[in-house]
Amino acid sequence: MFGGVTATIVALPVALAFGVASGLGPEAGIYSAIAVGFFAAVFGGTPSQISGPTGPMTVAMAVVVAQYATNAVEAFTVVILGGVFQILLGLLRIGRFVSYTPYSVISGFMTGIGVIIIIIQVLPFLGIQSVPGGPVAVIRAWPGLLGSYNIDALIIAVVALIIGFSWRGLPARYIPGPLVALVAGSLLGVFWLGGAPTIGEIPTGLPQFHIPHLAPEFLIRVIQPAIILALLGSIDSLLTSLIADSITRTRHKPNKELVGQGIGNMMSGFIGGLPGAGATLGTVVSIRAGGRTPVAGVLRSLVLVALILGLGKLVEPIPHAVLAAVLMKVGWDIIDWKFVTRIRHVRRDHLLVMLVTFALTVFLDLVTAVAIGLIAAGFAHARRLETLEVDNVVSAPMLDMDFLGVTPPPDGEETDFDPFSARVGLVAFRGQFSVASSNRLVQAIGPDIKDHEIVILDFSRTTYVDDSAALLMERVISTAEDEGTTCIVMGLAEPVASTLNSLNIFGSVPENHFVDNLDGARELAREMLAV
């Protein structure tokens, strides 16, 4: 219960700020915190998680409002549709794959989100009405607008921002910094600096139910942003779930969590709220205050309902500049400073992935950034695997004297006997092999194959072969045949055998050329060479 109450105190200023930043008004942030927080807690798979509007979801929703929706009903329809897609993601059981996202991609994405929030809040921080179109549009508008700042708003915002950064230590454990900044900035605006723009009138009472806009042409047009909201909300929520797991030493259920978040986002759209996800700040604060069960999330939503029913008028005089300062601090905290401060020591390929993801997040769009970041991370990982997998291939000549038991002629007898003759070669594939190394493997072992009359392909210590590497094996056999070299396949077992046989890799290898061990290979080689 104490965790839920504490999370409410944190959620109130942040929800108001996110609502304003989205372009749908402060009440949209509160309604999101209520709906997503309640239904994600009841139906989700992370007991200690607190859900509501978050930075990534708010940034994405601002794009929806500016580019895809002509009115609020259409905007909330996109939220509902995003919730439907999120439920489908959970039912398709793909939630667990989010944990495979490389850290460099996550770091670039979260840092980009933090920078976007800071950029978008610069104009409200100065008392200037924000412009739509995302961070690029805001930056382009700076030269013409920065000179018309409101001095009252600027003073309020600076005070609130200073409080947000300096409020730490023991006081922050009992009273969250965002709440202190909100109260202090609001008091300044009410009693001394009344020239700053304020939130103004907000609806009180229970939220209005919104019937979604279901025109076919509209639904087709907004499928893309709805999928973006679903993917973004899933990534955001499950990353927060991982953080909650690390603190509580529990294990969340990712697919159930996606279903719960999807239900929450659907209901949020029906009552006019923003899309939401697992909120890292609220979750950590709630856990530290004792909230480790869904009771905390449910209670937080109920307290927020009570606030909008009875205390809505108290929110109206809050200056926009205060909320901008609160969000700037939130954006600053979202930036992955742990990675940024170590940037000089990060490997080049990881740094490149992080920077590509970061740049695309800020200057293009969120889902494209994650998608291309994952592709870039995959290439970097494949490059590393290439070296490791090629190093796992052992190619060695088997001396006739040692392997076949050929004895040298008696001393004094003239002969062309070569003590270093190796008519048999061994190529051992150890470990796993994938597309990363498939091209280099042929180049690495091809020259060795032509030096022998027989080559033993040793799979006794092979653990995994993907389809690309399997087709490589076929090229190896084909290369051997072109050079007149006979192949012996040794130690082929499951699961590698299934992969290779399903592609008929050994179609040209006679059945009697398959042996279990090196002794069997020796006997077969002696028979072939008539030794």
Disulfide bonds with the S-S distance in Angstrom:
none
